[in-house]
Amino acid sequence: MSLNINALHYPLVSVKVTAPHNPELAIGAICFDVTYINTKIANMLNLSNSQIAKQIKEAEKRFVNYCTRFNVNEKNFDNVKDKIIAITDDGVATGSTLFAAIEFIKSKNPNQIILVLPIASSDFKIKGVNKSVIVYTDPSLTAISQYYKNFPQVKDEEIKKLKSLKINSNL
Protein backbone atom coordinates (compact mmCIF):
# COMPACT_ATOMS: atom_id res chain seq x y z
CA MET A 1 0.00 0.00 0.00
CA SER A 2 1.29 3.43 -0.90
CA LEU A 3 0.19 6.54 0.93
CA ASN A 4 1.08 9.91 -0.53
CA ILE A 5 1.63 12.57 2.10
CA ASN A 6 1.96 16.21 1.16
CA ALA A 7 2.00 18.17 4.39
CA LEU A 8 3.01 21.62 5.51
CA HIS A 9 4.75 22.22 8.79
CA TYR A 10 3.68 25.25 10.81
CA PRO A 11 5.33 26.21 14.07
CA LEU A 12 2.58 27.14 16.50
CA VAL A 13 3.41 29.52 19.30
CA SER A 14 1.96 28.67 22.69
CA VAL A 15 3.52 30.48 25.65
CA LYS A 16 3.49 29.46 29.30
CA VAL A 17 1.80 31.68 31.84
CA THR A 18 4.33 31.14 34.59
CA ALA A 19 3.99 31.05 38.35
CA PRO A 20 5.16 34.36 39.92
CA HIS A 21 8.08 32.82 41.81
CA ASN A 22 8.87 29.87 39.54
CA PRO A 23 9.33 30.64 35.82
CA GLU A 24 9.53 26.91 35.03
CA LEU A 25 6.08 26.14 36.45
CA ALA A 26 3.18 26.78 34.08
CA ILE A 27 -0.07 27.93 35.64
CA GLY A 28 -1.52 28.26 32.15
CA ALA A 29 -0.72 29.23 28.58
CA ILE A 30 -1.61 31.58 25.73
CA CYS A 31 -2.07 30.74 22.05
CA PHE A 32 -3.45 33.68 20.03
CA ASP A 33 -6.90 34.45 21.48
CA VAL A 34 -6.92 31.39 23.74
CA THR A 35 -5.90 31.84 27.37
CA TYR A 36 -5.87 28.70 29.47
CA ILE A 37 -5.37 28.83 33.25
CA ASN A 38 -4.95 25.65 35.27
CA THR A 39 -7.12 26.62 38.22
CA LYS A 40 -5.95 23.60 40.21
CA ILE A 41 -2.33 24.83 40.12
CA ALA A 42 -3.30 28.50 40.60
CA ASN A 43 -5.42 27.59 43.64
CA MET A 44 -2.72 25.31 45.04
CA LEU A 45 -0.30 28.28 44.87
CA ASN A 46 -2.98 30.52 46.41
CA LEU A 47 -2.63 33.07 43.60
CA SER A 48 -4.88 36.12 43.55
CA ASN A 49 -6.69 37.26 40.41
CA SER A 50 -4.34 40.24 40.18
CA GLN A 51 -1.27 37.98 40.37
CA ILE A 52 -2.70 35.78 37.60
CA ALA A 53 -3.56 38.83 35.50
CA LYS A 54 0.01 40.12 35.87
CA GLN A 55 1.43 36.75 34.78
CA ILE A 56 -0.94 36.69 31.79
CA LYS A 57 0.25 40.18 30.71
CA GLU A 58 3.88 39.02 30.85
CA ALA A 59 3.02 35.92 28.82
CA GLU A 60 1.18 38.05 26.23
CA LYS A 61 4.35 40.13 25.73
CA ARG A 62 6.43 36.97 25.19
CA PHE A 63 3.77 35.60 22.83
CA VAL A 64 3.81 38.72 20.65
CA ASN A 65 7.62 38.71 20.69
CA TYR A 66 7.79 35.08 19.48
CA CYS A 67 5.15 35.63 16.80
CA THR A 68 7.03 38.67 15.52
CA ARG A 69 10.46 36.99 15.59
CA PHE A 70 9.23 33.92 13.71
CA ASN A 71 6.63 35.61 11.50
CA VAL A 72 3.83 33.46 12.91
CA ASN A 73 0.40 34.84 12.16
CA GLU A 74 -3.01 33.50 13.12
CA LYS A 75 -4.03 33.62 9.44
CA ASN A 76 -1.33 30.97 8.74
CA PHE A 77 -3.71 28.47 10.32
CA ASP A 78 -6.86 29.34 8.36
CA ASN A 79 -6.11 26.54 5.89
CA VAL A 80 -6.36 23.77 8.53
CA LYS A 81 -10.13 23.69 8.12
CA ASP A 82 -11.29 20.17 7.24
CA LYS A 83 -7.70 18.85 7.36
CA ILE A 84 -6.13 16.19 9.57
CA ILE A 85 -3.79 18.05 11.92
CA ALA A 86 -0.95 16.49 13.90
CA ILE A 87 0.25 18.45 16.90
CA THR A 88 3.52 17.47 18.51
CA ASP A 89 5.79 18.72 21.26
CA ASP A 90 9.04 17.49 22.80
CA GLY A 91 7.07 16.29 25.80
CA VAL A 92 4.42 17.31 28.28
CA ALA A 93 4.78 18.11 31.97
CA THR A 94 1.72 20.18 33.02
CA GLY A 95 0.15 20.27 29.54
CA SER A 96 -0.73 23.96 29.69
CA THR A 97 0.85 25.03 26.40
CA LEU A 98 -0.62 21.99 24.69
CA PHE A 99 -4.13 22.67 26.03
CA ALA A 100 -4.01 26.25 24.70
CA ALA A 101 -2.64 25.10 21.32
CA ILE A 102 -5.31 22.42 20.92
CA GLU A 103 -8.11 24.85 21.79
CA PHE A 104 -6.75 27.30 19.22
CA ILE A 105 -6.50 24.65 16.49
CA LYS A 106 -10.01 23.38 17.32
CA SER A 107 -11.30 26.92 16.66
CA LYS A 108 -10.04 26.56 13.07
CA ASN A 109 -12.35 23.55 12.46
CA PRO A 110 -9.97 20.80 11.40
CA ASN A 111 -11.35 17.40 10.40
CA GLN A 112 -9.22 15.64 13.04
CA ILE A 113 -6.54 16.46 15.58
CA ILE A 114 -3.89 13.85 16.33
CA LEU A 115 -1.54 14.44 19.24
CA VAL A 116 1.94 12.87 19.01
CA LEU A 117 4.30 13.02 22.01
CA PRO A 118 7.53 11.23 22.86
CA ILE A 119 7.06 11.62 26.64
CA ALA A 120 4.33 12.61 29.07
CA SER A 121 3.47 12.13 32.71
CA SER A 122 1.46 8.95 33.20
CA ASP A 123 -1.40 11.00 34.69
CA PHE A 124 -1.55 13.30 31.65
CA LYS A 125 -5.08 13.41 30.24
CA ILE A 126 -6.02 15.27 27.10
CA LYS A 127 -9.43 16.22 25.77
CA GLY A 128 -10.29 17.60 22.38
CA VAL A 129 -8.18 15.34 20.18
CA ASN A 130 -9.34 12.47 18.00
CA LYS A 131 -6.30 10.34 18.71
CA SER A 132 -3.18 10.56 20.83
CA VAL A 133 0.08 8.69 20.48
CA ILE A 134 2.38 8.92 23.48
CA VAL A 135 5.55 6.86 23.14
CA TYR A 136 6.46 6.76 26.84
CA THR A 137 4.71 7.76 30.05
CA ASP A 138 6.31 8.10 33.46
CA PRO A 139 4.57 8.60 36.81
CA SER A 140 7.62 10.37 38.24
CA LEU A 141 8.17 12.85 35.39
CA THR A 142 9.56 16.11 36.75
CA ALA A 143 11.31 17.63 33.74
CA ILE A 144 11.15 16.83 30.03
CA SER A 145 14.91 17.34 29.72
CA GLN A 146 15.61 14.28 31.89
CA TYR A 147 14.48 12.04 29.00
CA TYR A 148 16.88 13.47 26.44
CA LYS A 149 20.60 12.84 26.13
CA ASN A 150 21.00 16.34 24.71
CA PHE A 151 18.30 19.00 25.27
CA PRO A 152 19.66 22.39 24.15
CA GLN A 153 17.60 25.51 23.56
CA VAL A 154 16.59 25.73 19.91
CA LYS A 155 18.16 28.70 18.15
CA ASP A 156 15.99 31.21 16.26
CA GLU A 157 17.66 30.28 12.95
CA GLU A 158 16.65 26.63 13.38
CA ILE A 159 13.03 27.57 14.00
CA LYS A 160 12.98 29.82 10.93
CA LYS A 161 14.30 26.92 8.81
CA LEU A 162 11.64 24.57 10.18
CA LYS A 163 8.93 27.08 9.36
CA SER A 164 9.60 26.65 5.65
CA LEU A 165 9.74 22.84 5.83
CA LYS A 166 7.40 21.00 3.51
CA ILE A 167 7.03 17.27 3.95
CA ASN A 168 6.57 15.11 0.86
CA SER A 169 6.61 11.39 1.38
CA ASN A 170 5.39 8.22 -0.21
CA LEU A 171 4.78 5.66 2.50
Buried (B, 14 or more C-beta within 10 A) or exposed (E): EEEEEEBEEBBBBBBBBBBBEEEEBBBBBBBBEBBBBBEEBBEEBEBEEEBBEBBBEBBBEBBEEBBEEBEBEBEBBEEBEEBEBBBEBEBBBBBBBBBBBBBBBBBBEBEEBBBBBBBBBEEBEBEEBEEBEBEEBBEEBEEBEEBEEEEEEEEEEEBEEEBEEEEEEEE
